[in-house]
Amino acid sequence: MKAAIINEFGSPDVFEISDIEKPIINPDQLLIKVKTVGLNPIDWKQRKGNHKLILGSPFPIVLGYDICGEVIEIGEEVNKLKKGDIVFGSLDNKYGGALAEFAVGHEKCFSLKPENITDEEAAAFPMVSITVLQAFRNKSNLKTGQTVLINGASGGVGHIAMQIAKIMGLKVIAVASTNSKDFVEKYKPDLFIDYSHQDLLKTDIKVDVFLDVACNYSFPKTKHLLNPNGVYLNLAFIDTIKKMPVFLLHQIFAKGKKGRALLMKHNNSDLDTIAQWISENKLKVNIDKTFSLEQISEAHEYAQKGHNKGKNVIVISN
Ligand SMILES: NC(=O)c1ccc[n+]([C@@H]2O[C@H](COP(=O)([O-])OP(=O)(O)OC[C@H]3O[C@@H](n4cnc5c(N)ncnc54)[C@H](OP(=O)(O)O)[C@@H]3O)[C@@H](O)[C@H]2O)c1
């Protein structure tokens, strides 16, 4: 099968389009004919080798997690999905394996693609929307009417976070650059803060959750912006875990305020919730750029600048 592979870690140029063996499924997995792949920062971080100490260097590596595609084979232990289903989801293999004609994943990774969105949109949703749902529901204990600050509101996670916050009845403070202001304001945040002109730490805002999508703050730096029992939540899981002893020290006299990190967990009941919101037109994804598999180096070059409006998608087949 055709795939974008890497044989070394490094710059976006390390990709090669190659012919490799089609993956074989285990009894609890599905084989998917990939239509589209959504890019996430984890893809370019892993291409650089950032996770090699944890995941090793099993070259050739096929990167990419988020896909939309057709189920073409199911293992004997798979019971919810069937051949011919069009699904979307985030793969749970080491390094993903999405940037290819075929990919494998466990059933818990996938849900049926809502009919009211394109294949490109479907591949753009999974990782960012499951992350936001788990951030607001599992890590924050938010109640209707409370306030979330989204630092990095214009990117993949951020523009979905603004919408899920509204679905959950929360007030939204959105932080992004001047360049992103018009895009972010389409999602009607209660307040927009332009980080290019204003120092967030010197404002007098108070929030119940500080969702640090851009990951450039910390619990000690932001705790004065939190209401009592408020949560600072960082999405750079590995970096934040290293800082946890410092966070715990700062929590001692912090009026119940907490510093936390989040790592998305694969869970198709969360993806079903997302699919339901999509079907009801409550949740939409913005596609910034679309690329072919042959343009994968260009796509990574663009995505790793970290200033896209919404998501970037690779089209593998129609
Ligand atoms: N832990 C998990 O399970 C998990 C899951 C998903 C994502 N993540 C992580 O979450 C992060 C964001 O992902 P993403 O998909 O949203 O990335 P993205 O699409 O590249 O968006 C990055 C965002 O950061 C903003 N930004 C850049 N510099 C900033 C600054 N100094 N202050 C405030 N905002 C700034 C950008 O806005 P401007 O263009 O306006 O600067 C943009 O909105 C990545 O590190 C990713 O790995 C973690």
The ligand as an SDF file (V2000), in Angstrom:
LIG
                    3D

 48 52  0  0  0  0  0  0  0  0999 V2000
   -2.6680   16.3560   25.9680 N   0  0  0  0  0  0  0  0  0  0  0  0
   -3.4350   15.9880   24.9660 C   0  0  0  0  0  0  0  0  0  0  0  0
   -4.0790   14.9450   25.0130 O   0  0  0  0  0  0  0  0  0  0  0  0
   -3.5000   16.8850   23.7590 C   0  0  0  0  0  0  0  0  0  0  0  0
   -4.5000   16.6920   22.7910 C   0  0  0  0  0  0  0  0  0  0  0  0
   -4.5650   17.5820   21.7260 C   0  0  0  0  0  0  0  0  0  0  0  0
   -3.6280   18.6100   21.6140 C   0  0  0  0  0  0  0  0  0  0  0  0
   -2.6640   18.7300   22.5670 N   0  0  0  0  0  0  0  0  0  0  0  0
   -1.6580   19.8160   22.4950 C   0  0  0  0  0  0  0  0  0  0  0  0
   -2.3330   21.0670   22.5080 O   0  0  0  0  0  0  0  0  0  0  0  0
   -1.5300   22.0180   21.8490 C   0  0  0  0  0  0  0  0  0  0  0  0
   -2.3840   22.8120   20.8680 C   0  0  0  0  0  0  0  0  0  0  0  0
   -2.9130   21.9590   19.8730 O   0  0  0  0  0  0  0  0  0  0  0  0
   -3.6990   22.5930   18.6210 P   0  0  0  0  0  0  0  0  0  0  0  0
   -4.1320   21.4580   17.7830 O   0  0  0  0  0  0  0  0  0  0  0  0
   -4.7070   23.5570   19.0690 O   0  0  0  0  0  0  0  0  0  0  0  0
   -2.4930   23.4100   17.9170 O   0  0  0  0  0  0  0  0  0  0  0  0
   -2.5790   24.4610   16.7420 P   0  0  0  0  0  0  0  0  0  0  0  0
   -3.7400   24.1550   15.8700 O   0  0  0  0  0  0  0  0  0  0  0  0
   -1.2380   24.5210   16.1280 O   0  0  0  0  0  0  0  0  0  0  0  0
   -2.9240   25.8640   17.4590 O   0  0  0  0  0  0  0  0  0  0  0  0
   -1.9870   26.5120   18.2730 C   0  0  0  0  0  0  0  0  0  0  0  0
   -2.6280   27.7670   18.8410 C   0  0  0  0  0  0  0  0  0  0  0  0
   -1.7380   28.3970   19.7440 O   0  0  0  0  0  0  0  0  0  0  0  0
   -1.8910   29.8150   19.5820 C   0  0  0  0  0  0  0  0  0  0  0  0
   -0.6930   30.4720   20.0950 N   0  0  0  0  0  0  0  0  0  0  0  0
    0.5720   30.4380   19.6110 C   0  0  0  0  0  0  0  0  0  0  0  0
    1.3690   31.1910   20.3850 N   0  0  0  0  0  0  0  0  0  0  0  0
    0.5870   31.6820   21.3990 C   0  0  0  0  0  0  0  0  0  0  0  0
    0.8310   32.5190   22.5280 C   0  0  0  0  0  0  0  0  0  0  0  0
    2.0320   33.0090   22.7850 N   0  0  0  0  0  0  0  0  0  0  0  0
   -0.2180   32.8010   23.3580 N   0  0  0  0  0  0  0  0  0  0  0  0
   -1.4470   32.3270   23.1320 C   0  0  0  0  0  0  0  0  0  0  0  0
   -1.7470   31.5300   22.0410 N   0  0  0  0  0  0  0  0  0  0  0  0
   -0.7300   31.2280   21.2050 C   0  0  0  0  0  0  0  0  0  0  0  0
   -2.1450   30.0280   18.1260 C   0  0  0  0  0  0  0  0  0  0  0  0
   -2.8670   31.2290   17.9390 O   0  0  0  0  0  0  0  0  0  0  0  0
   -2.2650   32.4810   17.0820 P   0  0  0  0  0  0  0  0  0  0  0  0
   -2.0940   31.9770   15.6650 O   0  0  0  0  0  0  0  0  0  0  0  0
   -3.2870   33.5330   17.2120 O   0  0  0  0  0  0  0  0  0  0  0  0
   -0.9360   32.8150   17.7170 O   0  0  0  0  0  0  0  0  0  0  0  0
   -3.0360   28.8070   17.8210 C   0  0  0  0  0  0  0  0  0  0  0  0
   -4.3640   29.1270   18.1010 O   0  0  0  0  0  0  0  0  0  0  0  0
   -0.3730   21.2500   21.1910 C   0  0  0  0  0  0  0  0  0  0  0  0
    0.7760   21.3770   21.9840 O   0  0  0  0  0  0  0  0  0  0  0  0
   -0.8720   19.8270   21.1990 C   0  0  0  0  0  0  0  0  0  0  0  0
    0.1600   18.8720   21.1750 O   0  0  0  0  0  0  0  0  0  0  0  0
   -2.5720   17.8920   23.6300 C   0  0  0  0  0  0  0  0  0  0  0  0
  1  2  1  0
  2  3  2  0
  2  4  1  0
  4  5  1  0
  4 48  2  0
  5  6  2  0
  6  7  1  0
  7  8  2  0
  8  9  1  0
  8 48  1  0
  9 10  1  0
  9 46  1  0
 10 11  1  0
 11 12  1  0
 11 44  1  0
 12 13  1  0
 13 14  1  0
 14 15  2  0
 14 16  1  0
 14 17  1  0
 17 18  1  0
 18 19  2  0
 18 20  1  0
 18 21  1  0
 21 22  1  0
 22 23  1  0
 23 24  1  0
 23 42  1  0
 24 25  1  0
 25 26  1  0
 25 36  1  0
 26 27  1  0
 26 35  1  0
 27 28  2  0
 28 29  1  0
 29 30  1  0
 29 35  2  0
 30 31  1  0
 30 32  2  0
 32 33  1  0
 33 34  2  0
 34 35  1  0
 36 37  1  0
 36 42  1  0
 37 38  1  0
 38 39  2  0
 38 40  1  0
 38 41  1  0
 42 43  1  0
 44 45  1  0
 44 46  1  0
 46 47  1  0
M  CHG  2   8   1  16  -1
M  END
$$$$
